[in-house]
Amino acid sequence: MIDLTKLTPDEAEAIAHAEGFTGIAAMFARISDLEFAADTLIQRLEDWGNELPTETAQALDHLRELLS
């Protein structure tokens, strides 16, 4: 059995869908979409360049950790 959690969300979605696990495929598609949105948000905040409030900077650091 393949451990889908060890794959990228796109790869896991494709395998789950091919195996007929449409609910799991949908979950991995949503994870992929959320990762894209989070990466985009991080990039926009970094591009903005203004000093962020401490709580915002901490939340951004936490988000980076979750995505790595």
CHARMM-style PDB file with segment names, atoms N, HN, CA, C and O in Angstrom:
ATOM      1  N   MET     1       0.832  -1.172   0.000  1.00  0.00      PROA
ATOM      2  CA  MET     1       0.000   0.000   0.000  1.00  0.00      PROA
ATOM      3  C   MET     1       0.881   1.240   0.000  1.00  0.00      PROA
ATOM      4  O   MET     1       1.872   1.297   0.728  1.00  0.00      PROA
ATOM      5  N   ILE     2       0.538   2.212  -0.791  1.00  0.00      PROA
ATOM      6  HN  ILE     2      -0.267   2.167  -1.383  1.00  0.00      PROA
ATOM      7  CA  ILE     2       1.289   3.454  -0.887  1.00  0.00      PROA
ATOM      8  C   ILE     2       0.829   4.402   0.214  1.00  0.00      PROA
ATOM      9  O   ILE     2      -0.368   4.575   0.442  1.00  0.00      PROA
ATOM     10  N   ASP     3       1.798   5.010   0.893  1.00  0.00      PROA
ATOM     11  HN  ASP     3       2.770   4.869   0.708  1.00  0.00      PROA
ATOM     12  CA  ASP     3       1.477   6.018   1.904  1.00  0.00      PROA
ATOM     13  C   ASP     3       1.333   7.354   1.183  1.00  0.00      PROA
ATOM     14  O   ASP     3       2.328   7.997   0.848  1.00  0.00      PROA
ATOM     15  N   LEU     4       0.101   7.764   0.948  1.00  0.00      PROA
ATOM     16  HN  LEU     4      -0.708   7.242   1.220  1.00  0.00      PROA
ATOM     17  CA  LEU     4      -0.162   8.983   0.199  1.00  0.00      PROA
ATOM     18  C   LEU     4       0.359  10.229   0.897  1.00  0.00      PROA
ATOM     19  O   LEU     4       0.597  11.247   0.247  1.00  0.00      PROA
ATOM     20  N   THR     5       0.538  10.163   2.204  1.00  0.00      PROA
ATOM     21  HN  THR     5       0.345   9.336   2.731  1.00  0.00      PROA
ATOM     22  CA  THR     5       1.032  11.330   2.933  1.00  0.00      PROA
ATOM     23  C   THR     5       2.507  11.608   2.656  1.00  0.00      PROA
ATOM     24  O   THR     5       3.008  12.682   2.991  1.00  0.00      PROA
ATOM     25  N   LYS     6       3.197  10.662   2.053  1.00  0.00      PROA
ATOM     26  HN  LYS     6       2.791   9.790   1.781  1.00  0.00      PROA
ATOM     27  CA  LYS     6       4.615  10.847   1.715  1.00  0.00      PROA
ATOM     28  C   LYS     6       4.792  11.477   0.335  1.00  0.00      PROA
ATOM     29  O   LYS     6       5.913  11.796  -0.060  1.00  0.00      PROA
ATOM     30  N   LEU     7       3.697  11.658  -0.397  1.00  0.00      PROA
ATOM     31  HN  LEU     7       2.786  11.400  -0.075  1.00  0.00      PROA
ATOM     32  CA  LEU     7       3.743  12.215  -1.743  1.00  0.00      PROA
ATOM     33  C   LEU     7       3.315  13.676  -1.717  1.00  0.00      PROA
ATOM     34  O   LEU     7       2.794  14.167  -0.716  1.00  0.00      PROA
ATOM     35  N   THR     8       3.541  14.361  -2.832  1.00  0.00      PROA
ATOM     36  HN  THR     8       3.964  13.962  -3.645  1.00  0.00      PROA
ATOM     37  CA  THR     8       3.006  15.712  -2.936  1.00  0.00      PROA
ATOM     38  C   THR     8       1.487  15.600  -3.026  1.00  0.00      PROA
ATOM     39  O   THR     8       0.972  14.561  -3.438  1.00  0.00      PROA
ATOM     40  N   PRO     9       0.770  16.644  -2.650  1.00  0.00      PROA
ATOM     41  CA  PRO     9      -0.683  16.582  -2.745  1.00  0.00      PROA
ATOM     42  C   PRO     9      -1.181  16.271  -4.156  1.00  0.00      PROA
ATOM     43  O   PRO     9      -2.165  15.549  -4.317  1.00  0.00      PROA
ATOM     44  N   ASP    10      -0.516  16.805  -5.173  1.00  0.00      PROA
ATOM     45  HN  ASP    10       0.284  17.392  -5.042  1.00  0.00      PROA
ATOM     46  CA  ASP    10      -0.930  16.525  -6.554  1.00  0.00      PROA
ATOM     47  C   ASP    10      -0.766  15.048  -6.904  1.00  0.00      PROA
ATOM     48  O   ASP    10      -1.638  14.450  -7.533  1.00  0.00      PROA
ATOM     49  N   GLU    11       0.364  14.465  -6.489  1.00  0.00      PROA
ATOM     50  HN  GLU    11       1.073  14.951  -5.978  1.00  0.00      PROA
ATOM     51  CA  GLU    11       0.602  13.048  -6.757  1.00  0.00      PROA
ATOM     52  C   GLU    11      -0.399  12.178  -5.995  1.00  0.00      PROA
ATOM     53  O   GLU    11      -0.957  11.227  -6.544  1.00  0.00      PROA
ATOM     54  N   ALA    12      -0.619  12.521  -4.719  1.00  0.00      PROA
ATOM     55  HN  ALA    12      -0.167  13.293  -4.274  1.00  0.00      PROA
ATOM     56  CA  ALA    12      -1.556  11.751  -3.901  1.00  0.00      PROA
ATOM     57  C   ALA    12      -2.973  11.848  -4.463  1.00  0.00      PROA
ATOM     58  O   ALA    12      -3.713  10.865  -4.467  1.00  0.00      PROA
ATOM     59  N   GLU    13      -3.344  13.030  -4.935  1.00  0.00      PROA
ATOM     60  HN  GLU    13      -2.743  13.829  -4.932  1.00  0.00      PROA
ATOM     61  CA  GLU    13      -4.676  13.196  -5.531  1.00  0.00      PROA
ATOM     62  C   GLU    13      -4.845  12.295  -6.742  1.00  0.00      PROA
ATOM     63  O   GLU    13      -5.869  11.626  -6.884  1.00  0.00      PROA
ATOM     64  N   ALA    14      -3.843  12.275  -7.618  1.00  0.00      PROA
ATOM     65  HN  ALA    14      -3.011  12.818  -7.502  1.00  0.00      PROA
ATOM     66  CA  ALA    14      -3.925  11.468  -8.838  1.00  0.00      PROA
ATOM     67  C   ALA    14      -4.057   9.980  -8.511  1.00  0.00      PROA
ATOM     68  O   ALA    14      -4.867   9.277  -9.116  1.00  0.00      PROA
ATOM     69  N   ILE    15      -3.264   9.507  -7.560  1.00  0.00      PROA
ATOM     70  HN  ILE    15      -2.606  10.078  -7.069  1.00  0.00      PROA
ATOM     71  CA  ILE    15      -3.315   8.083  -7.197  1.00  0.00      PROA
ATOM     72  C   ILE    15      -4.647   7.745  -6.535  1.00  0.00      PROA
ATOM     73  O   ILE    15      -5.263   6.730  -6.860  1.00  0.00      PROA
ATOM     74  N   ALA    16      -5.088   8.582  -5.620  1.00  0.00      PROA
ATOM     75  HN  ALA    16      -4.588   9.407  -5.356  1.00  0.00      PROA
ATOM     76  CA  ALA    16      -6.360   8.331  -4.946  1.00  0.00      PROA
ATOM     77  C   ALA    16      -7.511   8.304  -5.950  1.00  0.00      PROA
ATOM     78  O   ALA    16      -8.400   7.457  -5.868  1.00  0.00      PROA
ATOM     79  N   HSD    17      -7.483   9.223  -6.880  1.00  0.00      PROA
ATOM     80  HN  HSD    17      -6.761   9.911  -6.947  1.00  0.00      PROA
ATOM     81  CA  HSD    17      -8.539   9.265  -7.895  1.00  0.00      PROA
ATOM     82  C   HSD    17      -8.496   8.012  -8.780  1.00  0.00      PROA
ATOM     83  O   HSD    17      -9.532   7.426  -9.095  1.00  0.00      PROA
ATOM     84  N   ALA    18      -7.287   7.614  -9.174  1.00  0.00      PROA
ATOM     85  HN  ALA    18      -6.445   8.089  -8.918  1.00  0.00      PROA
ATOM     86  CA  ALA    18      -7.135   6.431 -10.022  1.00  0.00      PROA
ATOM     87  C   ALA    18      -7.610   5.162  -9.312  1.00  0.00      PROA
ATOM     88  O   ALA    18      -8.091   4.227  -9.951  1.00  0.00      PROA
ATOM     89  N   GLU    19      -7.470   5.141  -8.006  1.00  0.00      PROA
ATOM     90  HN  GLU    19      -7.079   5.901  -7.487  1.00  0.00      PROA
ATOM     91  CA  GLU    19      -7.895   3.976  -7.212  1.00  0.00      PROA
ATOM     92  C   GLU    19      -9.370   4.041  -6.832  1.00  0.00      PROA
ATOM     93  O   GLU    19      -9.893   3.123  -6.201  1.00  0.00      PROA
ATOM     94  N   GLY    20     -10.039   5.125  -7.215  1.00  0.00      PROA
ATOM     95  HN  GLY    20      -9.614   5.872  -7.727  1.00  0.00      PROA
ATOM     96  CA  GLY    20     -11.464   5.240  -6.945  1.00  0.00      PROA
ATOM     97  C   GLY    20     -11.815   5.864  -5.602  1.00  0.00      PROA
ATOM     98  O   GLY    20     -12.977   5.853  -5.195  1.00  0.00      PROA
ATOM     99  N   PHE    21     -10.825   6.404  -4.918  1.00  0.00      PROA
ATOM    100  HN  PHE    21      -9.882   6.414  -5.249  1.00  0.00      PROA
ATOM    101  CA  PHE    21     -11.066   7.056  -3.629  1.00  0.00      PROA
ATOM    102  C   PHE    21     -11.313   8.548  -3.873  1.00  0.00      PROA
ATOM    103  O   PHE    21     -10.441   9.381  -3.628  1.00  0.00      PROA
ATOM    104  N   THR    22     -12.504   8.865  -4.354  1.00  0.00      PROA
ATOM    105  HN  THR    22     -13.212   8.188  -4.553  1.00  0.00      PROA
ATOM    106  CA  THR    22     -12.777  10.235  -4.777  1.00  0.00      PROA
ATOM    107  C   THR    22     -12.797  11.226  -3.611  1.00  0.00      PROA
ATOM    108  O   THR    22     -12.399  12.378  -3.779  1.00  0.00      PROA
ATOM    109  N   GLY    23     -13.242  10.806  -2.464  1.00  0.00      PROA
ATOM    110  HN  GLY    23     -13.566   9.870  -2.327  1.00  0.00      PROA
ATOM    111  CA  GLY    23     -13.241  11.691  -1.299  1.00  0.00      PROA
ATOM    112  C   GLY    23     -11.833  12.058  -0.879  1.00  0.00      PROA
ATOM    113  O   GLY    23     -11.552  13.215  -0.564  1.00  0.00      PROA
ATOM    114  N   ILE    24     -10.952  11.078  -0.873  1.00  0.00      PROA
ATOM    115  HN  ILE    24     -11.180  10.138  -1.129  1.00  0.00      PROA
ATOM    116  CA  ILE    24      -9.556  11.326  -0.515  1.00  0.00      PROA
ATOM    117  C   ILE    24      -8.886  12.168  -1.596  1.00  0.00      PROA
ATOM    118  O   ILE    24      -8.090  13.054  -1.289  1.00  0.00      PROA
ATOM    119  N   ALA    25      -9.204  11.897  -2.850  1.00  0.00      PROA
ATOM    120  HN  ALA    25      -9.851  11.177  -3.099  1.00  0.00      PROA
ATOM    121  CA  ALA    25      -8.661  12.705  -3.946  1.00  0.00      PROA
ATOM    122  C   ALA    25      -9.088  14.159  -3.786  1.00  0.00      PROA
ATOM    123  O   ALA    25      -8.282  15.066  -3.993  1.00  0.00      PROA
ATOM    124  N   ALA    26     -10.338  14.387  -3.421  1.00  0.00      PROA
ATOM    125  HN  ALA    26     -10.993  13.650  -3.252  1.00  0.00      PROA
ATOM    126  CA  ALA    26     -10.830  15.753  -3.220  1.00  0.00      PROA
ATOM    127  C   ALA    26     -10.102  16.436  -2.060  1.00  0.00      PROA
ATOM    128  O   ALA    26      -9.805  17.628  -2.125  1.00  0.00      PROA
ATOM    129  N   MET    27      -9.820  15.682  -1.010  1.00  0.00      PROA
ATOM    130  HN  MET    27     -10.061  14.713  -0.958  1.00  0.00      PROA
ATOM    131  CA  MET    27      -9.100  16.236   0.127  1.00  0.00      PROA
ATOM    132  C   MET    27      -7.690  16.677  -0.286  1.00  0.00      PROA
ATOM    133  O   MET    27      -7.246  17.766   0.075  1.00  0.00      PROA
ATOM    134  N   PHE    28      -6.996  15.828  -1.041  1.00  0.00      PROA
ATOM    135  HN  PHE    28      -7.358  14.943  -1.334  1.00  0.00      PROA
ATOM    136  CA  PHE    28      -5.652  16.194  -1.487  1.00  0.00      PROA
ATOM    137  C   PHE    28      -5.682  17.354  -2.484  1.00  0.00      PROA
ATOM    138  O   PHE    28      -4.751  18.158  -2.518  1.00  0.00      PROA
ATOM    139  N   ALA    29      -6.732  17.450  -3.289  1.00  0.00      PROA
ATOM    140  HN  ALA    29      -7.488  16.797  -3.261  1.00  0.00      PROA
ATOM    141  CA  ALA    29      -6.875  18.600  -4.192  1.00  0.00      PROA
ATOM    142  C   ALA    29      -7.033  19.878  -3.381  1.00  0.00      PROA
ATOM    143  O   ALA    29      -6.461  20.913  -3.721  1.00  0.00      PROA
ATOM    144  N   ARG    30      -7.806  19.799  -2.316  1.00  0.00      PROA
ATOM    145  HN  ARG    30      -8.271  18.958  -2.040  1.00  0.00      PROA
ATOM    146  CA  ARG    30      -7.991  20.977  -1.456  1.00  0.00      PROA
ATOM    147  C   ARG    30      -6.688  21.359  -0.764  1.00  0.00      PROA
ATOM    148  O   ARG    30      -6.371  22.543  -0.653  1.00  0.00      PROA
ATOM    149  N   ILE    31      -5.931  20.368  -0.298  1.00  0.00      PROA
ATOM    150  HN  ILE    31      -6.189  19.406  -0.387  1.00  0.00      PROA
ATOM    151  CA  ILE    31      -4.629  20.645   0.320  1.00  0.00      PROA
ATOM    152  C   ILE    31      -3.721  21.346  -0.689  1.00  0.00      PROA
ATOM    153  O   ILE    31      -3.040  22.314  -0.350  1.00  0.00      PROA
ATOM    154  N   SER    32      -3.711  20.861  -1.917  1.00  0.00      PROA
ATOM    155  HN  SER    32      -4.264  20.074  -2.193  1.00  0.00      PROA
ATOM    156  CA  SER    32      -2.894  21.484  -2.955  1.00  0.00      PROA
ATOM    157  C   SER    32      -3.307  22.931  -3.181  1.00  0.00      PROA
ATOM    158  O   SER    32      -2.451  23.809  -3.296  1.00  0.00      PROA
ATOM    159  N   ASP    33      -4.602  23.186  -3.245  1.00  0.00      PROA
ATOM    160  HN  ASP    33      -5.296  22.472  -3.151  1.00  0.00      PROA
ATOM    161  CA  ASP    33      -5.099  24.550  -3.423  1.00  0.00      PROA
ATOM    162  C   ASP    33      -4.717  25.445  -2.247  1.00  0.00      PROA
ATOM    163  O   ASP    33      -4.337  26.600  -2.437  1.00  0.00      PROA
ATOM    164  N   LEU    34      -4.817  24.911  -1.039  1.00  0.00      PROA
ATOM    165  HN  LEU    34      -5.125  23.973  -0.884  1.00  0.00      PROA
ATOM    166  CA  LEU    34      -4.453  25.686   0.151  1.00  0.00      PROA
ATOM    167  C   LEU    34      -2.955  25.989   0.186  1.00  0.00      PROA
ATOM    168  O   LEU    34      -2.554  27.086   0.575  1.00  0.00      PROA
ATOM    169  N   GLU    35      -2.130  25.028  -0.216  1.00  0.00      PROA
ATOM    170  HN  GLU    35      -2.455  24.137  -0.532  1.00  0.00      PROA
ATOM    171  CA  GLU    35      -0.687  25.269  -0.273  1.00  0.00      PROA
ATOM    172  C   GLU    35      -0.360  26.368  -1.275  1.00  0.00      PROA
ATOM    173  O   GLU    35       0.484  27.224  -1.011  1.00  0.00      PROA
ATOM    174  N   PHE    36      -1.028  26.345  -2.426  1.00  0.00      PROA
ATOM    175  HN  PHE    36      -1.714  25.650  -2.642  1.00  0.00      PROA
ATOM    176  CA  PHE    36      -0.808  27.378  -3.428  1.00  0.00      PROA
ATOM    177  C   PHE    36      -1.201  28.747  -2.881  1.00  0.00      PROA
ATOM    178  O   PHE    36      -0.464  29.720  -3.043  1.00  0.00      PROA
ATOM    179  N   ALA    37      -2.358  28.821  -2.236  1.00  0.00      PROA
ATOM    180  HN  ALA    37      -2.956  28.031  -2.104  1.00  0.00      PROA
ATOM    181  CA  ALA    37      -2.820  30.089  -1.675  1.00  0.00      PROA
ATOM    182  C   ALA    37      -1.869  30.588  -0.591  1.00  0.00      PROA
ATOM    183  O   ALA    37      -1.569  31.781  -0.530  1.00  0.00      PROA
ATOM    184  N   ALA    38      -1.395  29.687   0.261  1.00  0.00      PROA
ATOM    185  HN  ALA    38      -1.639  28.718   0.212  1.00  0.00      PROA
ATOM    186  CA  ALA    38      -0.471  30.072   1.328  1.00  0.00      PROA
ATOM    187  C   ALA    38       0.858  30.552   0.752  1.00  0.00      PROA
ATOM    188  O   ALA    38       1.396  31.561   1.207  1.00  0.00      PROA
ATOM    189  N   ASP    39       1.394  29.844  -0.242  1.00  0.00      PROA
ATOM    190  HN  ASP    39       0.957  29.024  -0.611  1.00  0.00      PROA
ATOM    191  CA  ASP    39       2.635  30.260  -0.884  1.00  0.00      PROA
ATOM    192  C   ASP    39       2.485  31.638  -1.523  1.00  0.00      PROA
ATOM    193  O   ASP    39       3.383  32.475  -1.428  1.00  0.00      PROA
ATOM    194  N   THR    40       1.351  31.867  -2.169  1.00  0.00      PROA
ATOM    195  HN  THR    40       0.621  31.188  -2.245  1.00  0.00      PROA
ATOM    196  CA  THR    40       1.086  33.158  -2.805  1.00  0.00      PROA
ATOM    197  C   THR    40       1.006  34.262  -1.758  1.00  0.00      PROA
ATOM    198  O   THR    40       1.569  35.340  -1.948  1.00  0.00      PROA
ATOM    199  N   LEU    41       0.312  34.000  -0.658  1.00  0.00      PROA
ATOM    200  HN  LEU    41      -0.145  33.124  -0.504  1.00  0.00      PROA
ATOM    201  CA  LEU    41       0.203  34.974   0.419  1.00  0.00      PROA
ATOM    202  C   LEU    41       1.576  35.313   1.000  1.00  0.00      PROA
ATOM    203  O   LEU    41       1.893  36.484   1.208  1.00  0.00      PROA
ATOM    204  N   ILE    42       2.375  34.304   1.255  1.00  0.00      PROA
ATOM    205  HN  ILE    42       2.117  33.352   1.086  1.00  0.00      PROA
ATOM    206  CA  ILE    42       3.726  34.532   1.780  1.00  0.00      PROA
ATOM    207  C   ILE    42       4.519  35.410   0.822  1.00  0.00      PROA
ATOM    208  O   ILE    42       5.158  36.374   1.243  1.00  0.00      PROA
ATOM    209  N   GLN    43       4.478  35.081  -0.453  1.00  0.00      PROA
ATOM    210  HN  GLN    43       3.959  34.298  -0.794  1.00  0.00      PROA
ATOM    211  CA  GLN    43       5.229  35.854  -1.443  1.00  0.00      PROA
ATOM    212  C   GLN    43       4.762  37.304  -1.490  1.00  0.00      PROA
ATOM    213  O   GLN    43       5.586  38.216  -1.551  1.00  0.00      PROA
ATOM    214  N   ARG    44       3.456  37.525  -1.463  1.00  0.00      PROA
ATOM    215  HN  ARG    44       2.786  36.784  -1.413  1.00  0.00      PROA
ATOM    216  CA  ARG    44       2.919  38.892  -1.510  1.00  0.00      PROA
ATOM    217  C   ARG    44       3.330  39.693  -0.279  1.00  0.00      PROA
ATOM    218  O   ARG    44       3.678  40.869  -0.386  1.00  0.00      PROA
ATOM    219  N   LEU    45       3.291  39.057   0.887  1.00  0.00      PROA
ATOM    220  HN  LEU    45       3.009  38.102   0.975  1.00  0.00      PROA
ATOM    221  CA  LEU    45       3.703  39.748   2.108  1.00  0.00      PROA
ATOM    222  C   LEU    45       5.192  40.066   2.090  1.00  0.00      PROA
ATOM    223  O   LEU    45       5.604  41.132   2.547  1.00  0.00      PROA
ATOM    224  N   GLU    46       6.002  39.151   1.565  1.00  0.00      PROA
ATOM    225  HN  GLU    46       5.667  38.285   1.193  1.00  0.00      PROA
ATOM    226  CA  GLU    46       7.438  39.405   1.446  1.00  0.00      PROA
ATOM    227  C   GLU    46       7.715  40.510   0.437  1.00  0.00      PROA
ATOM    228  O   GLU    46       8.599  41.338   0.653  1.00  0.00      PROA
ATOM    229  N   ASP    47       6.967  40.532  -0.663  1.00  0.00      PROA
ATOM    230  HN  ASP    47       6.248  39.859  -0.838  1.00  0.00      PROA
ATOM    231  CA  ASP    47       7.134  41.567  -1.679  1.00  0.00      PROA
ATOM    232  C   ASP    47       6.718  42.937  -1.161  1.00  0.00      PROA
ATOM    233  O   ASP    47       7.279  43.956  -1.564  1.00  0.00      PROA
ATOM    234  N   TRP    48       5.734  42.959  -0.268  1.00  0.00      PROA
ATOM    235  HN  TRP    48       5.278  42.131   0.059  1.00  0.00      PROA
ATOM    236  CA  TRP    48       5.220  44.196   0.273  1.00  0.00      PROA
ATOM    237  C   TRP    48       6.337  44.976   0.952  1.00  0.00      PROA
ATOM    238  O   TRP    48       6.446  46.193   0.804  1.00  0.00      PROA
ATOM    239  N   GLY    49       7.163  44.252   1.698  1.00  0.00      PROA
ATOM    240  HN  GLY    49       7.074  43.263   1.818  1.00  0.00      PROA
ATOM    241  CA  GLY    49       8.373  44.825   2.255  1.00  0.00      PROA
ATOM    242  C   GLY    49       8.204  45.686   3.482  1.00  0.00      PROA
ATOM    243  O   GLY    49       9.203  46.015   4.123  1.00  0.00      PROA
ATOM    244  N   ASN    50       7.002  46.066   3.843  1.00  0.00      PROA
ATOM    245  HN  ASN    50       6.191  45.799   3.322  1.00  0.00      PROA
ATOM    246  CA  ASN    50       6.812  46.848   5.060  1.00  0.00      PROA
ATOM    247  C   ASN    50       7.023  45.958   6.274  1.00  0.00      PROA
ATOM    248  O   ASN    50       6.837  44.743   6.210  1.00  0.00      PROA
ATOM    249  N   GLU    51       7.409  46.573   7.366  1.00  0.00      PROA
ATOM    250  HN  GLU    51       7.560  47.560   7.417  1.00  0.00      PROA
ATOM    251  CA  GLU    51       7.591  45.796   8.591  1.00  0.00      PROA
ATOM    252  C   GLU    51       6.227  45.337   9.096  1.00  0.00      PROA
ATOM    253  O   GLU    51       5.311  46.137   9.287  1.00  0.00      PROA
ATOM    254  N   LEU    52       6.120  44.051   9.303  1.00  0.00      PROA
ATOM    255  HN  LEU    52       6.864  43.401   9.148  1.00  0.00      PROA
ATOM    256  CA  LEU    52       4.855  43.472   9.747  1.00  0.00      PROA
ATOM    257  C   LEU    52       4.755  43.527  11.270  1.00  0.00      PROA
ATOM    258  O   LEU    52       5.770  43.453  11.963  1.00  0.00      PROA
ATOM    259  N   PRO    53       3.546  43.655  11.788  1.00  0.00      PROA
ATOM    260  CA  PRO    53       3.380  43.552  13.247  1.00  0.00      PROA
ATOM    261  C   PRO    53       3.904  42.206  13.739  1.00  0.00      PROA
ATOM    262  O   PRO    53       3.900  41.229  12.991  1.00  0.00      PROA
ATOM    263  N   THR    54       4.345  42.152  14.968  1.00  0.00      PROA
ATOM    264  HN  THR    54       4.348  42.946  15.576  1.00  0.00      PROA
ATOM    265  CA  THR    54       4.970  40.947  15.528  1.00  0.00      PROA
ATOM    266  C   THR    54       4.084  39.717  15.381  1.00  0.00      PROA
ATOM    267  O   THR    54       4.560  38.665  14.954  1.00  0.00      PROA
ATOM    268  N   GLU    55       2.819  39.829  15.723  1.00  0.00      PROA
ATOM    269  HN  GLU    55       2.432  40.684  16.070  1.00  0.00      PROA
ATOM    270  CA  GLU    55       1.918  38.666  15.638  1.00  0.00      PROA
ATOM    271  C   GLU    55       1.774  38.187  14.201  1.00  0.00      PROA
ATOM    272  O   GLU    55       1.698  36.983  13.955  1.00  0.00      PROA
ATOM    273  N   THR    56       1.736  39.106  13.257  1.00  0.00      PROA
ATOM    274  HN  THR    56       1.797  40.084  13.456  1.00  0.00      PROA
ATOM    275  CA  THR    56       1.621  38.738  11.841  1.00  0.00      PROA
ATOM    276  C   THR    56       2.895  38.047  11.374  1.00  0.00      PROA
ATOM    277  O   THR    56       2.834  37.042  10.665  1.00  0.00      PROA
ATOM    278  N   ALA    57       4.040  38.579  11.766  1.00  0.00      PROA
ATOM    279  HN  ALA    57       4.089  39.395  12.342  1.00  0.00      PROA
ATOM    280  CA  ALA    57       5.320  37.970  11.393  1.00  0.00      PROA
ATOM    281  C   ALA    57       5.439  36.568  11.974  1.00  0.00      PROA
ATOM    282  O   ALA    57       5.934  35.659  11.308  1.00  0.00      PROA
ATOM    283  N   GLN    58       4.988  36.388  13.211  1.00  0.00      PROA
ATOM    284  HN  GLN    58       4.585  37.127  13.752  1.00  0.00      PROA
ATOM    285  CA  GLN    58       5.029  35.059  13.837  1.00  0.00      PROA
ATOM    286  C   GLN    58       4.102  34.091  13.111  1.00  0.00      PROA
ATOM    287  O   GLN    58       4.461  32.935  12.888  1.00  0.00      PROA
ATOM    288  N   ALA    59       2.919  34.556  12.744  1.00  0.00      PROA
ATOM    289  HN  ALA    59       2.628  35.495  12.926  1.00  0.00      PROA
ATOM    290  CA  ALA    59       1.981  33.704  12.012  1.00  0.00      PROA
ATOM    291  C   ALA    59       2.561  33.329  10.659  1.00  0.00      PROA
ATOM    292  O   ALA    59       2.406  32.194  10.210  1.00  0.00      PROA
ATOM    293  N   LEU    60       3.222  34.263  10.012  1.00  0.00      PROA
ATOM    294  HN  LEU    60       3.348  35.186  10.377  1.00  0.00      PROA
ATOM    295  CA  LEU    60       3.855  34.002   8.719  1.00  0.00      PROA
ATOM    296  C   LEU    60       4.975  32.973   8.859  1.00  0.00      PROA
ATOM    297  O   LEU    60       5.096  32.076   8.026  1.00  0.00      PROA
ATOM    298  N   ASP    61       5.782  33.093   9.890  1.00  0.00      PROA
ATOM    299  HN  ASP    61       5.683  33.822  10.567  1.00  0.00      PROA
ATOM    300  CA  ASP    61       6.842  32.106  10.148  1.00  0.00      PROA
ATOM    301  C   ASP    61       6.257  30.724  10.396  1.00  0.00      PROA
ATOM    302  O   ASP    61       6.788  29.724   9.914  1.00  0.00      PROA
ATOM    303  N   HSD    62       5.175  30.670  11.140  1.00  0.00      PROA
ATOM    304  HN  HSD    62       4.744  31.483  11.532  1.00  0.00      PROA
ATOM    305  CA  HSD    62       4.512  29.389  11.412  1.00  0.00      PROA
ATOM    306  C   HSD    62       3.974  28.773  10.116  1.00  0.00      PROA
ATOM    307  O   HSD    62       4.089  27.567   9.898  1.00  0.00      PROA
ATOM    308  N   LEU    63       3.398  29.600   9.276  1.00  0.00      PROA
ATOM    309  HN  LEU    63       3.305  30.580   9.453  1.00  0.00      PROA
ATOM    310  CA  LEU    63       2.892  29.113   7.993  1.00  0.00      PROA
ATOM    311  C   LEU    63       4.028  28.562   7.138  1.00  0.00      PROA
ATOM    312  O   LEU    63       3.875  27.522   6.498  1.00  0.00      PROA
ATOM    313  N   ARG    64       5.158  29.247   7.122  1.00  0.00      PROA
ATOM    314  HN  ARG    64       5.283  30.092   7.641  1.00  0.00      PROA
ATOM    315  CA  ARG    64       6.329  28.742   6.377  1.00  0.00      PROA
ATOM    316  C   ARG    64       6.745  27.358   6.895  1.00  0.00      PROA
ATOM    317  O   ARG    64       7.043  26.459   6.109  1.00  0.00      PROA
ATOM    318  N   GLU    65       6.762  27.199   8.216  1.00  0.00      PROA
ATOM    319  HN  GLU    65       6.520  27.929   8.855  1.00  0.00      PROA
ATOM    320  CA  GLU    65       7.134  25.907   8.813  1.00  0.00      PROA
ATOM    321  C   GLU    65       6.154  24.812   8.384  1.00  0.00      PROA
ATOM    322  O   GLU    65       6.569  23.700   8.056  1.00  0.00      PROA
ATOM    323  N   LEU    66       4.878  25.119   8.385  1.00  0.00      PROA
ATOM    324  HN  LEU    66       4.540  26.021   8.651  1.00  0.00      PROA
ATOM    325  CA  LEU    66       3.870  24.126   8.005  1.00  0.00      PROA
ATOM    326  C   LEU    66       4.018  23.703   6.555  1.00  0.00      PROA
ATOM    327  O   LEU    66       3.725  22.559   6.209  1.00  0.00      PROA
ATOM    328  N   LEU    67       4.469  24.614   5.707  1.00  0.00      PROA
ATOM    329  HN  LEU    67       4.706  25.544   5.989  1.00  0.00      PROA
ATOM    330  CA  LEU    67       4.596  24.305   4.282  1.00  0.00      PROA
ATOM    331  C   LEU    67       5.890  23.575   3.942  1.00  0.00      PROA
ATOM    332  O   LEU    67       6.026  23.028   2.847  1.00  0.00      PROA
ATOM    333  N   SER    68       6.838  23.564   4.869  1.00  0.00      PROA
ATOM    334  HN  SER    68       6.728  24.008   5.758  1.00  0.00      PROA
ATOM    335  CA  SER    68       8.124  22.899   4.550  1.00  0.00      PROA
ATOM    336  C   SER    68       8.077  21.418   4.851  1.00  0.00      PROA
ATOM    337  OT1 SER    68       9.065  20.714   4.643  1.00  0.00      PROA
TER     338      SER     68
END
